[in-house]
Amino acid sequence: MNISYKRIQAIFLKDYKEFSRNYAISIILFFPILFALLYRSDDPTQTFMTAFVLNFSFAMLTSFVQACLIAEEKEKNTLRSLMMTPASIFDVLLGKSALVFVLSAFILAVTVYILGYTPDNYAVFIVAVILSIILYTALGTICGLFSKSVMEASLAVFPVLIIFTASQFGIMFEDRFPFLAILEYFPSAQLANLLDLMQTNYKLSDTFESLGIMLIWTIAVTIISVILYKKRLMD
């Protein structure tokens, strides 16, 4: 597996220039901040809305921007050209994910600050956020690969937004609808559980289950995105 830092950097800079010129996509950066201003609370223990804003941001910012960047390449017929360059699969995927990762990390940091949330354990919180960014970037990659245009990509992301954001709310109806218990294993629900847990007298080992489930999701979806990319390369 050959990974070239220069190729990754070149793809990153190319995406940055295209992103900065596309105001229709770049305006999405303000949505998480807007939601943070709407749902900010003076009570630091109110973690439910904090988790909601974070999960919404992952879907609406991370997945959406990644899907649109991939779809834009396909729309311009430049993705196939990129696939045929000496850059490896991992060079392309890492390069195209790097911009989204940086943007997501920065906007989420601003969002958390506005919300006034202070995690009890920064290391656990940062690990959870990093896993979530990688996961939703992979989901965005999948949506982009199945889209022929930026418009299609923007629509393809909506199932991700609805399913992963709504899972946090669906658990509330578990008593009436037992089958909704499966939502407990969604990464968005696990992030909410993790934020709740860190407001209690917990041990570090108590966080391993939620982080483990999020890690499994991240690895599985990332592998699927790589497989689909390879399939598109062969088509």
Rosetta silent file (secondary structure, phi, psi, omega in degrees, C-alpha in Angstrom):
SEQUENCE: MNISYKRIQAIFLKDYKEFSRNYAISIILFFPILFALLYRSDDPTQTFMTAFVLNFSFAMLTSFVQACLIAEEKEKNTLRSLMMTPASIFDVLLGKSALVFVLSAFILAVTVYILGYTPDNYAVFIVAVILSIILYTALGTICGLFSKSVMEASLAVFPVLIIFTASQFGIMFEDRFPFLAILEYFPSAQLANLLDLMQTNYKLSDTFESLGIMLIWTIAVTIISVILYKKRLMD
SCORE:     score description
SCORE:     0.000 S_00000001
   1 L     0.000  106.925 -179.464    0.000    0.000    0.000 S_00000001
   2 L   -96.840  123.906  177.971    1.779    3.129   -1.274 S_00000001
   3 L  -120.464  123.637 -178.262    0.632    6.443    0.161 S_00000001
   4 L  -106.532  118.034  179.783    2.101    9.667   -1.217 S_00000001
   5 H   -63.359  -38.089 -178.881    1.861   12.749    0.986 S_00000001
   6 H   -64.126  -40.445  179.043    2.485   15.030   -2.009 S_00000001
   7 H   -68.280  -40.587  177.672   -0.411   13.517   -3.972 S_00000001
   8 H   -61.666  -43.471  179.101   -2.714   13.744   -0.972 S_00000001
   9 H   -63.674  -40.253  179.592   -1.700   17.386   -0.500 S_00000001
  10 H   -63.726  -43.106  178.458   -2.285   18.137   -4.188 S_00000001
  11 H   -65.913  -40.115  178.431   -5.794   16.639   -4.073 S_00000001
  12 H   -59.498  -48.435 -179.100   -6.490   18.526   -0.829 S_00000001
  13 H   -65.469  -37.822  177.694   -5.462   21.874   -2.363 S_00000001
  14 H   -62.291  -46.364  179.698   -7.471   21.151   -5.526 S_00000001
  15 H   -65.271  -37.517 -179.682  -10.597   20.417   -3.462 S_00000001
  16 H   -62.462  -43.293  179.812  -10.037   23.495   -1.319 S_00000001
  17 H   -64.518  -42.800  179.635   -9.934   25.765   -4.376 S_00000001
  18 H   -67.489  -40.368 -179.631  -13.073   24.199   -5.838 S_00000001
  19 H   -64.803  -41.929 -177.768  -14.876   24.302   -2.495 S_00000001
  20 H   -66.907  -22.623  178.910  -14.026   27.958   -1.891 S_00000001
  21 H   -90.562  -14.142 -177.208  -15.531   28.864   -5.281 S_00000001
  22 L   -99.960   92.269 -175.917  -18.727   26.867   -4.747 S_00000001
  23 H   -69.991  -25.757  179.934  -20.859   29.038   -2.478 S_00000001
  24 H   -64.519  -32.172  178.886  -23.839   26.671   -2.701 S_00000001
  25 H   -89.409  -43.057 -174.657  -21.816   24.026   -0.851 S_00000001
  26 H   -65.507  -23.665  179.005  -19.681   26.243    1.372 S_00000001
  27 H   -65.039  -20.559  178.797  -22.767   27.916    2.894 S_00000001
  28 H   -60.870  -24.588 -179.479  -23.465   24.567    4.616 S_00000001
  29 H   -58.374  -26.760 -175.156  -20.635   25.426    7.021 S_00000001
  30 H   -85.304  -14.700 -177.662  -22.924   27.897    8.764 S_00000001
  31 H   -63.241  -48.713  178.029  -25.749   25.443    9.502 S_00000001
  32 H   -59.315  -38.664  179.796  -24.118   23.748   12.535 S_00000001
  33 H   -66.535  -39.863  177.478  -23.245   27.158   13.981 S_00000001
  34 H   -61.902  -44.983  178.886  -26.824   28.346   13.437 S_00000001
  35 H   -64.684  -36.699  178.167  -28.211   25.264   15.200 S_00000001
  36 H   -63.521  -39.726  177.775  -25.742   25.761   18.052 S_00000001
  37 H   -66.899  -35.069 -178.967  -27.002   29.321   18.534 S_00000001
  38 H   -73.025  -36.282 -171.877  -30.612   28.098   18.498 S_00000001
  39 H  -110.765   13.476  178.085  -30.115   25.242   20.962 S_00000001
  40 L   -64.529  148.956 -177.042  -27.451   26.586   23.285 S_00000001
  41 L  -138.242  148.342  177.152  -28.230   26.149   26.976 S_00000001
  42 L   -79.878   -9.960 -179.577  -26.907   27.593   30.210 S_00000001
  43 L   -97.629  108.312 -177.473  -27.164   24.142   31.771 S_00000001
  44 L   -67.282  -12.381 -179.078  -24.010   22.131   30.884 S_00000001
  45 L   -85.930   -8.071  179.439  -25.737   18.878   31.900 S_00000001
  46 L   -80.234   79.519 -173.304  -28.277   19.153   29.058 S_00000001
  47 H   -85.256  -14.933 -175.868  -26.356   16.836   26.781 S_00000001
  48 H   -61.365  -48.889 -178.911  -29.310   15.645   24.677 S_00000001
  49 H   -72.178  -29.402  174.718  -29.458   18.735   22.474 S_00000001
  50 H   -62.217  -45.653  178.262  -25.670   18.892   22.350 S_00000001
  51 H   -63.822  -39.176  179.086  -25.631   15.363   20.939 S_00000001
  52 H   -62.054  -46.805 -179.010  -28.415   16.268   18.505 S_00000001
  53 H   -63.779  -39.640  178.577  -26.536   19.295   17.156 S_00000001
  54 H   -65.155  -46.712 -179.958  -23.340   17.237   16.815 S_00000001
  55 H   -64.178  -39.753  176.053  -25.127   14.381   15.024 S_00000001
  56 H   -61.861  -41.884 -178.737  -26.913   16.840   12.762 S_00000001
  57 H   -64.410  -41.677  178.950  -23.587   18.517   11.982 S_00000001
  58 H   -59.492  -43.618 -177.682  -21.914   15.220   11.096 S_00000001
  59 H   -75.744  -46.842 -172.715  -24.674   14.388    8.617 S_00000001
  60 H   -78.054  -30.859 -179.691  -25.398   17.856    7.241 S_00000001
  61 H   -98.193  -62.149 -173.102  -21.813   19.079    7.070 S_00000001
  62 H   -62.894  -55.946 -178.157  -19.432   16.126    6.901 S_00000001
  63 H   -66.313  -42.023 -176.351  -21.493   13.725    4.769 S_00000001
  64 H   -63.389  -50.733 -177.550  -23.057   16.446    2.620 S_00000001
  65 H   -63.802  -42.761  179.297  -19.824   18.210    1.685 S_00000001
  66 H   -62.675  -44.631  179.192  -17.996   14.933    1.016 S_00000001
  67 H   -61.103  -42.462 -179.072  -20.830   13.640   -1.171 S_00000001
  68 H   -68.235  -36.926  178.397  -20.955   16.883   -3.148 S_00000001
  69 H   -65.171  -41.740  178.004  -17.182   16.949   -3.675 S_00000001
  70 H   -67.353  -45.070 -178.166  -17.240   13.382   -5.030 S_00000001
  71 H   -65.552  -35.422  178.965  -20.338   14.021   -7.144 S_00000001
  72 H   -63.634  -38.054  176.089  -18.872   17.225   -8.548 S_00000001
  73 H   -62.647  -42.061  179.743  -15.863   15.260   -9.784 S_00000001
  74 H   -67.395  -39.333 -178.608  -18.215   12.782  -11.459 S_00000001
  75 H   -63.793  -35.152  179.782  -20.333   15.558  -12.946 S_00000001
  76 L   -89.440    0.772 -177.922  -17.241   17.111  -14.524 S_00000001
  77 L    60.395   30.233  178.499  -15.956   13.664  -15.576 S_00000001
  78 L  -101.519  -14.029 -179.938  -12.757   14.301  -13.640 S_00000001
  79 H   -66.582  -42.858  178.907  -13.177   11.513  -11.059 S_00000001
  80 H   -64.082  -38.517  177.351  -12.351    8.828  -13.601 S_00000001
  81 H   -63.095  -39.480  178.366   -9.313   10.825  -14.720 S_00000001
  82 H   -65.375  -36.619  178.282   -8.237   11.060  -11.096 S_00000001
  83 H   -65.124  -29.180 -175.561   -8.671    7.312  -10.758 S_00000001
  84 L   -89.099   -2.249  178.166   -6.367    6.753  -13.725 S_00000001
  85 L   -77.064  169.736  177.517   -3.502    8.848  -12.337 S_00000001
  86 L   -63.146  -13.371  179.122   -0.540    7.282  -10.495 S_00000001
  87 L   -61.432  133.953  179.466   -2.301    8.207   -7.247 S_00000001
  88 L   -75.693  171.122  177.361   -3.365    5.108   -5.346 S_00000001
  89 H   -56.615  -42.090 -177.711   -6.887    4.488   -4.072 S_00000001
  90 H   -72.411  -31.771  174.286   -5.820    5.579   -0.617 S_00000001
  91 H   -60.287  -47.319 -177.471   -4.141    8.727   -1.972 S_00000001
  92 H   -65.978  -49.265 -176.850   -7.395    9.753   -3.637 S_00000001
  93 H   -66.512  -40.722  178.316   -9.694    8.849   -0.736 S_00000001
  94 H   -68.413  -41.246  179.583   -7.423   10.405    1.892 S_00000001
  95 H   -63.765  -41.667 -178.008   -6.887   13.503   -0.228 S_00000001
  96 H   -77.999  -17.352  178.538  -10.590   13.979   -0.883 S_00000001
  97 H   -93.033  -20.399 -174.278  -11.429   13.325    2.779 S_00000001
  98 H   -62.111  -44.460 -179.296   -8.762   15.602    4.249 S_00000001
  99 H   -62.262  -44.953 -179.967  -10.580   18.859    3.453 S_00000001
 100 H   -62.995  -39.632  179.430  -13.839   17.582    4.915 S_00000001
 101 H   -61.982  -47.803 -178.548  -12.035   16.368    8.042 S_00000001
 102 H   -63.902  -46.377  179.766  -10.368   19.749    8.630 S_00000001
 103 H   -61.540  -44.535 -178.561  -13.576   21.703    7.971 S_00000001
 104 H   -63.580  -45.038 -178.680  -15.640   19.405   10.203 S_00000001
 105 H   -61.285  -42.965 -178.469  -13.130   19.532   13.066 S_00000001
 106 H   -67.790  -49.648 -177.987  -12.974   23.334   12.969 S_00000001
 107 H   -64.200  -38.878  179.607  -16.727   23.934   12.671 S_00000001
 108 H   -67.108  -35.399  176.885  -17.510   21.353   15.359 S_00000001
 109 H   -63.000  -42.943  177.323  -15.014   22.995   17.714 S_00000001
 110 H   -64.819  -41.370 -179.055  -16.797   26.331   17.193 S_00000001
 111 H   -62.814  -45.828  179.840  -20.176   24.624   17.607 S_00000001
 112 H   -63.144  -38.981  178.143  -19.209   22.964   20.892 S_00000001
 113 H   -62.689  -44.675 -179.894  -17.871   26.291   22.179 S_00000001
 114 H   -64.206  -40.769  179.938  -21.124   28.073   21.312 S_00000001
 115 H   -66.061  -20.922 -179.326  -23.165   25.309   22.943 S_00000001
 116 L    78.195   18.098 -178.629  -21.115   25.792   26.099 S_00000001
 117 L   -84.325  130.912  177.024  -20.453   22.076   26.415 S_00000001
 118 L  -122.001  108.082 -178.234  -17.341   21.068   28.349 S_00000001
 119 L   -66.635  143.645  178.714  -16.581   17.332   28.206 S_00000001
 120 L   -69.200  -33.021  179.337  -15.482   15.701   31.435 S_00000001
 121 L  -128.457  103.549 -176.464  -12.883   13.692   29.524 S_00000001
 122 H   -63.310  -36.505 -178.141  -11.459   15.500   26.504 S_00000001
 123 H   -62.291  -47.633  179.378   -9.604   12.421   25.244 S_00000001
 124 H   -63.108  -43.784 -178.962  -12.768   10.293   25.093 S_00000001
 125 H   -63.403  -44.471 -179.376  -14.743   13.126   23.511 S_00000001
 126 H   -64.734  -41.422  177.604  -12.095   13.801   20.861 S_00000001
 127 H   -60.680  -44.020  179.996  -11.836   10.091   19.991 S_00000001
 128 H   -62.980  -40.952  179.929  -15.627    9.915   19.605 S_00000001
 129 H   -67.512  -42.509  179.288  -15.661   13.001   17.371 S_00000001
 130 H   -62.488  -45.488  177.873  -12.794   11.719   15.199 S_00000001
 131 H   -59.487  -41.284 -178.720  -14.516    8.352   14.741 S_00000001
 132 H   -66.672  -41.530  179.306  -17.741   10.147   13.832 S_00000001
 133 H   -61.953  -45.051  179.516  -16.039   12.413   11.291 S_00000001
 134 H   -63.094  -43.856 -179.924  -14.391    9.424    9.592 S_00000001
 135 H   -60.198  -50.376 -176.460  -17.672    7.477    9.632 S_00000001
 136 H   -72.662  -25.575  172.903  -19.772   10.278    8.146 S_00000001
 137 H   -66.346  -42.300  177.725  -17.057   11.075    5.605 S_00000001
 138 H   -64.060  -40.462  176.830  -17.254    7.446    4.443 S_00000001
 139 H   -62.947  -40.408  177.134  -21.053    7.700    4.274 S_00000001
 140 H   -64.674  -37.809  177.125  -20.695   10.865    2.208 S_00000001
 141 H   -61.145  -44.714  178.641  -18.251    9.096   -0.108 S_00000001
 142 H   -61.304  -45.607  178.822  -20.781    6.312   -0.691 S_00000001
 143 H   -61.133  -41.274 -179.744  -23.547    8.835   -1.409 S_00000001
 144 H   -66.383  -37.788 -179.533  -21.265   10.696   -3.821 S_00000001
 145 H   -66.826  -28.076  179.824  -20.261    7.541   -5.678 S_00000001
 146 L   -93.375    5.034 -179.037  -23.922    6.713   -6.328 S_00000001
 147 L  -110.798  144.395  179.840  -24.729   10.245   -7.508 S_00000001
 148 L   -96.676  -13.771 -178.465  -24.271   11.614  -11.008 S_00000001
 149 L  -149.946  168.360  178.437  -24.475   15.270  -10.019 S_00000001
 150 H   -63.267  -36.732  178.720  -24.203   17.599   -7.033 S_00000001
 151 H   -62.075  -44.721  177.616  -28.007   17.878   -6.965 S_00000001
 152 H   -63.510  -39.433 -179.441  -28.366   14.105   -6.716 S_00000001
 153 H   -63.654  -41.084  179.707  -25.725   13.998   -3.987 S_00000001
 154 H   -62.703  -32.712  177.140  -27.548   16.612   -1.918 S_00000001
 155 H   -78.915  -35.076 -178.366  -30.679   14.423   -2.079 S_00000001
 156 H   -65.831  -25.714 -178.250  -28.775   11.197   -1.445 S_00000001
 157 H   -76.514  -21.493 -175.708  -27.486   12.550    1.869 S_00000001
 158 H   -59.335  -40.456  174.667  -30.993   13.092    3.268 S_00000001
 159 H   -58.349  -38.188  176.582  -31.491    9.406    4.250 S_00000001
 160 H   -62.771  -45.850  179.834  -28.241    9.642    6.215 S_00000001
 161 H   -60.426  -45.978 -176.408  -29.457   12.827    7.871 S_00000001
 162 H   -71.110  -50.770 -174.444  -32.854   11.385    8.746 S_00000001
 163 H   -65.328  -48.351 -173.641  -31.830    7.873    9.815 S_00000001
 164 H   -78.770  -30.315  177.201  -28.768    8.730   11.867 S_00000001
 165 H   -78.935  -39.086 -177.148  -30.134   11.898   13.443 S_00000001
 166 H   -71.035  -22.136 -178.148  -33.601   10.451   14.143 S_00000001
 167 H   -59.352  -33.749  178.915  -32.182    7.369   15.890 S_00000001
 168 H   -63.745  -32.833  179.676  -31.433    9.505   18.924 S_00000001
 169 H   -87.454  -32.448 -178.247  -35.138   10.429   19.138 S_00000001
 170 H   -61.612  -30.075 -179.738  -36.504    7.032   18.108 S_00000001
 171 H   -61.640  -26.379 -179.530  -35.110    5.418   21.236 S_00000001
 172 H   -61.974  -24.373 -177.019  -37.605    7.438   23.282 S_00000001
 173 H  -101.937   17.538 -177.584  -40.419    5.287   21.854 S_00000001
 174 L   -60.946  -35.430 -178.995  -38.690    1.974   22.573 S_00000001
 175 L   -63.782  -37.300 -179.023  -41.242    1.070   25.274 S_00000001
 176 L   -83.929  -32.323 -178.289  -44.139    1.324   22.801 S_00000001
 177 L  -128.531   87.431 -174.401  -42.245   -0.094   19.831 S_00000001
 178 H   -54.380  -29.068 -177.914  -39.691   -2.681   21.030 S_00000001
 179 H   -64.968  -18.935  178.662  -38.138   -3.064   17.578 S_00000001
 180 H   -71.092   -6.117  178.264  -36.742    0.474   17.950 S_00000001
 181 H   -60.511  -24.560  179.780  -34.258   -0.957   20.452 S_00000001
 182 H   -63.746  -25.336  179.786  -31.973   -1.591   17.483 S_00000001
 183 H   -64.145  -20.655  179.052  -31.472    2.183   17.216 S_00000001
 184 H   -60.317  -25.016 -176.843  -29.474    1.965   20.429 S_00000001
 185 H   -94.962    6.995  175.140  -26.613    0.513   18.385 S_00000001
 186 L   -77.717  146.319 -177.599  -26.490    3.398   15.910 S_00000001
 187 H   -61.392  -33.754  178.764  -23.386    5.584   16.248 S_00000001
 188 H   -64.620  -40.202  177.655  -25.474    8.718   16.765 S_00000001
 189 H   -67.807  -37.475  179.163  -27.248    7.086   19.720 S_00000001
 190 H   -66.943  -35.245  176.336  -23.931    5.899   21.123 S_00000001
 191 H   -64.499  -42.577  177.570  -22.539    9.429   20.951 S_00000001
 192 H   -62.458  -42.286  177.932  -25.562   10.673   22.907 S_00000001
 193 H   -61.831  -38.931 -178.579  -25.069    7.883   25.457 S_00000001
 194 H   -65.427  -42.079  178.421  -21.409    8.803   25.762 S_00000001
 195 H   -65.638  -39.079  176.690  -22.185   12.461   26.485 S_00000001
 196 H   -64.176  -43.417 -177.556  -24.770   11.412   29.087 S_00000001
 197 H   -60.105  -38.701 -176.232  -22.329    8.981   30.666 S_00000001
 198 L   -74.233   -0.140  173.690  -19.677   11.643   31.081 S_00000001
 199 L   -98.105    2.920 -178.343  -22.095   13.615   33.287 S_00000001
 200 L  -115.140  178.815  174.422  -22.179   10.790   35.847 S_00000001
 201 L   -82.144   86.611 -173.910  -19.708    9.130   38.197 S_00000001
 202 L  -112.479  163.319  171.638  -18.266    6.842   35.565 S_00000001
 203 L  -104.682  156.327 -178.824  -15.081    4.891   35.026 S_00000001
 204 H   -57.253  -36.310 -178.859  -13.037    5.132   31.860 S_00000001
 205 H   -64.606  -21.824  179.301  -13.859    1.502   31.076 S_00000001
 206 H   -67.857  -20.623 -178.229  -17.568    2.435   30.977 S_00000001
 207 H   -86.268  -12.196 -172.874  -16.922    4.378   27.775 S_00000001
 208 H   -64.423  -35.721 -178.345  -15.366    1.439   25.926 S_00000001
 209 H   -63.462  -49.230 -179.673  -18.685   -0.092   24.812 S_00000001
 210 H   -63.844  -44.304  179.159  -19.915    3.085   23.100 S_00000001
 211 H   -64.825  -36.543  179.011  -16.511    3.787   21.563 S_00000001
 212 H   -64.428  -44.216  178.476  -16.254    0.154   20.458 S_00000001
 213 H   -63.488  -42.301  178.469  -19.621    0.253   18.670 S_00000001
 214 H   -64.364  -37.519  178.358  -18.677    3.529   16.990 S_00000001
 215 H   -65.282  -42.290  178.642  -15.337    2.031   15.936 S_00000001
 216 H   -61.323  -45.652  177.198  -17.053   -1.019   14.395 S_00000001
 217 H   -58.440  -45.798 -176.858  -19.397    1.246   12.427 S_00000001
 218 H   -62.828  -46.507 -179.963  -16.478    3.383   11.258 S_00000001
 219 H   -63.797  -46.329 -176.774  -14.371    0.439   10.101 S_00000001
 220 H   -62.412  -48.281 -177.191  -17.306   -1.297    8.378 S_00000001
 221 H   -69.382  -35.763  177.751  -18.554    1.769    6.491 S_00000001
 222 H   -64.560  -42.549  177.634  -15.022    2.818    5.522 S_00000001
 223 H   -61.843  -42.637  178.853  -14.326   -0.645    4.083 S_00000001
 224 H   -61.461  -41.383 -179.383  -17.605   -0.495    2.129 S_00000001
 225 H   -65.519  -37.191  178.060  -16.670    2.920    0.710 S_00000001
 226 H   -67.601  -42.273  178.982  -13.257    1.611   -0.428 S_00000001
 227 H   -62.015  -45.057  179.316  -14.872   -1.447   -2.043 S_00000001
 228 H   -64.781  -36.589  177.114  -17.410    0.720   -3.870 S_00000001
 229 H   -63.832  -44.013  178.000  -14.647    3.049   -5.034 S_00000001
 230 H   -61.874  -38.678  179.587  -12.713    0.086   -6.423 S_00000001
 231 H   -64.018  -41.835  178.016  -15.881   -1.130   -8.137 S_00000001
 232 H   -64.183  -32.539  178.805  -16.368    2.274   -9.762 S_00000001
 233 H   -66.648  -33.423 -178.001  -12.739    2.104  -10.881 S_00000001
 234 H   -82.870  -23.551 -177.834  -13.410   -1.194  -12.645 S_00000001
 235 L   -68.078    0.000    0.000  -16.677   -0.057  -14.307 S_00000001
